[in-house]
Amino acid sequence: MNLTGWSGAHSGKREGAMVVKYTGKLGRRLPPLGLDAAARGSKEWERLFNADFGRKWQKFELLLKRFGLSIEGKTETETAEVYFSLAFLLAEAHVPGFQETKRSGRPQVWNDGLRRKAEEALRRLHAEHPKENRRKLADRLFQDPSWRTLSRTPDALLRQVRKLKTAHPVAEPRAEEISLMNALRGTKLRAD
């Protein structure tokens, strides 16, 4: 059963909690019957209790209808499921702990692939401008509109690249490893 597909009770939000407005008979309070004044167990108390139960049952059926539920023609097990669904929907509508918070800020679009591309772009810029630090290189990279759409600032772009380094740490090659690779490749690599 889709519990989040009910309609009609949403009317707005207040501090992250759903505000539910009930209109019509569900929105009006019941007038007192004097049940608490009658002596418990007396005939008058029973008459008032039955009257109170009857009028509340009518509102209960309206509440079921409000949430798109019905118990008409249901078996005992199905009726229990309807009651559980109503309890869950009421909790979802009124209890903040059952409600989801709305994510704020820019939607997350970064993944390891994009972080690697940013790292590669920073390395290419470093090769072109070897005297500039990473922050200045990030400023240069941020001038490209495609990178600007992914991050609000050059610092945010650098933070994303750092996440890649912390998620997948890679040891820098030592001088003897570089000389071995140079010998195998027949090229010269720099030891930064």
C-alpha positions as CSV (number, residue, x, y, z in Angstrom):
1,M,0.0,0.0,0.0
2,N,1.4,3.4,-1.0
3,L,1.2,5.4,2.2
4,T,2.7,8.6,0.7
5,G,0.1,8.8,-2.1
6,W,-2.7,10.2,0.0
7,S,-4.0,13.6,-1.0
8,G,-5.8,16.6,0.5
9,A,-4.2,17.0,3.9
10,H,-1.2,19.1,2.8
11,S,-1.6,22.8,3.0
12,G,1.9,24.1,3.6
13,K,5.0,23.7,5.7
14,R,6.1,25.3,9.0
15,E,9.7,24.9,10.2
16,G,10.1,21.6,8.3
17,A,6.9,20.1,9.7
18,M,3.8,19.5,7.6
19,V,0.8,21.7,8.5
20,V,-2.4,19.7,8.1
21,K,-5.7,21.6,7.9
22,Y,-9.0,19.9,8.2
23,T,-12.1,21.5,6.8
24,G,-15.8,20.8,7.1
25,K,-16.9,18.4,9.8
26,L,-13.4,17.3,10.5
27,G,-12.4,20.9,11.2
28,R,-15.2,21.6,13.7
29,R,-14.8,20.6,17.4
30,L,-17.6,18.6,19.0
31,P,-19.8,20.3,21.6
32,P,-19.5,18.7,25.0
33,L,-22.1,16.1,26.0
34,G,-21.5,16.1,29.7
35,L,-20.1,12.6,29.7
36,D,-17.7,13.4,32.5
37,A,-20.5,14.9,34.7
38,A,-22.6,11.7,34.6
39,A,-21.9,8.9,37.1
40,R,-19.8,6.2,35.4
41,G,-21.9,3.0,34.8
42,S,-25.3,4.8,35.1
43,K,-27.9,4.6,32.4
44,E,-27.4,8.3,31.6
45,W,-23.6,7.7,31.3
46,E,-24.2,4.8,28.9
47,R,-26.6,6.8,26.8
48,L,-24.1,9.7,26.6
49,F,-21.2,7.3,25.9
50,N,-23.0,5.7,23.0
51,A,-24.0,9.1,21.6
52,D,-20.4,10.3,21.9
53,F,-19.1,7.2,20.3
54,G,-21.6,7.5,17.4
55,R,-20.7,11.1,16.6
56,K,-16.9,10.3,16.8
57,W,-17.3,7.2,14.6
58,Q,-18.9,9.4,11.9
59,K,-15.8,11.7,12.1
60,F,-13.5,8.7,12.1
61,E,-15.1,7.6,8.8
62,L,-14.6,11.1,7.4
63,L,-10.9,10.9,8.5
64,L,-10.5,7.6,6.7
65,K,-12.0,9.1,3.6
66,R,-9.8,12.2,3.9
67,F,-6.7,9.9,3.6
68,G,-8.2,7.8,0.8
69,L,-9.0,4.8,3.0
70,S,-12.1,2.8,3.6
71,I,-13.0,-0.3,5.7
72,E,-16.3,-1.1,3.9
73,G,-16.3,-4.6,2.6
74,K,-13.0,-5.5,4.2
75,T,-12.1,-8.6,6.1
76,E,-10.9,-8.3,9.7
77,T,-7.2,-8.6,8.5
78,E,-7.7,-6.0,5.8
79,T,-9.5,-3.7,8.3
80,A,-6.5,-4.0,10.6
81,E,-4.2,-3.0,7.7
82,V,-6.4,0.1,7.0
83,Y,-6.2,1.1,10.6
84,F,-2.4,0.7,10.6
85,S,-2.2,2.8,7.4
86,L,-4.3,5.5,9.0
87,A,-2.1,5.5,12.1
88,F,1.0,5.7,9.9
89,L,-0.4,8.5,7.7
90,L,-1.5,10.5,10.8
91,A,2.0,10.1,12.3
92,E,3.5,11.2,9.0
93,A,1.3,14.3,8.8
94,H,1.6,15.4,12.5
95,V,4.8,14.0,14.1
96,P,8.0,15.7,13.0
97,G,10.1,12.6,13.6
98,F,8.1,10.8,10.7
99,Q,8.7,13.6,8.2
100,E,11.7,14.1,5.9
101,T,13.7,17.2,5.9
102,K,14.2,19.0,2.6
103,R,17.7,19.0,1.4
104,S,19.1,22.5,1.1
105,G,21.7,23.8,-1.2
106,R,22.9,22.7,-4.6
107,P,22.1,19.1,-5.6
108,Q,25.0,16.8,-5.3
109,V,26.4,16.1,-8.7
110,W,30.0,15.2,-7.9
111,N,31.3,11.7,-8.1
112,D,34.7,10.1,-8.2
113,G,34.8,10.4,-12.0
114,L,34.3,14.2,-11.9
115,R,36.7,14.5,-9.1
116,R,39.4,12.7,-11.2
117,K,38.7,15.0,-14.2
118,A,39.0,18.0,-12.0
119,E,42.3,16.6,-10.6
120,E,43.5,16.0,-14.2
121,A,42.5,19.5,-15.3
122,L,44.4,20.9,-12.3
123,R,47.5,18.9,-13.2
124,R,47.3,20.2,-16.8
125,L,47.0,23.8,-15.6
126,H,50.0,23.1,-13.2
127,A,52.1,22.0,-16.2
128,E,51.2,25.2,-18.0
129,H,51.7,27.4,-14.9
130,P,54.2,25.6,-12.6
131,K,54.7,28.5,-10.2
132,E,51.1,28.9,-9.3
133,N,49.7,27.2,-6.1
134,R,46.6,25.0,-6.2
135,R,44.3,27.8,-5.2
136,K,45.3,30.0,-8.1
137,L,45.0,26.9,-10.4
138,A,41.5,26.4,-9.1
139,D,40.7,30.0,-9.9
140,R,41.9,29.4,-13.4
141,L,39.9,26.2,-13.7
142,F,36.8,27.9,-12.3
143,Q,36.8,30.4,-15.1
144,D,35.6,27.6,-17.3
145,P,31.8,27.8,-17.2
146,S,31.4,24.0,-17.2
147,W,33.3,23.8,-13.8
148,R,31.5,26.8,-12.5
149,T,28.2,25.0,-12.8
150,L,29.4,22.2,-10.5
151,S,30.8,24.4,-7.7
152,R,30.0,27.7,-6.2
153,T,33.6,28.7,-5.6
154,P,37.1,27.6,-6.5
155,D,37.5,26.5,-2.9
156,A,34.5,24.3,-3.2
157,L,36.0,22.7,-6.3
158,L,39.3,22.1,-4.4
159,R,37.3,20.5,-1.5
160,Q,35.8,18.1,-4.0
161,V,39.2,17.2,-5.4
162,R,40.5,16.6,-1.8
163,K,37.6,14.2,-1.2
164,L,39.0,12.0,-3.9
165,K,42.4,12.1,-2.3
166,T,41.0,11.1,1.1
167,A,38.7,8.5,-0.4
168,H,41.5,6.9,-2.5
169,P,44.8,7.8,-1.1
170,V,47.7,7.2,-3.5
171,A,51.3,7.2,-2.3
172,E,53.6,9.4,-4.2
173,P,56.4,7.5,-6.0
174,R,59.8,7.7,-4.3
175,A,62.9,8.8,-6.2
176,E,64.2,5.2,-6.7
177,E,60.8,4.2,-8.1
178,I,60.9,7.1,-10.5
179,S,64.4,6.2,-11.8
180,L,63.2,2.6,-12.2
181,M,60.2,3.7,-14.2
182,N,62.4,6.1,-16.3
183,A,64.7,3.2,-17.1
184,L,61.8,0.9,-18.1
185,R,60.1,3.6,-20.2
186,G,63.2,5.2,-21.6
187,T,61.9,8.6,-20.6
188,K,62.5,11.1,-17.9
189,L,59.9,11.7,-15.2
190,R,60.3,14.5,-12.7
191,A,60.3,13.9,-9.0
192,D,58.2,16.7,-7.6
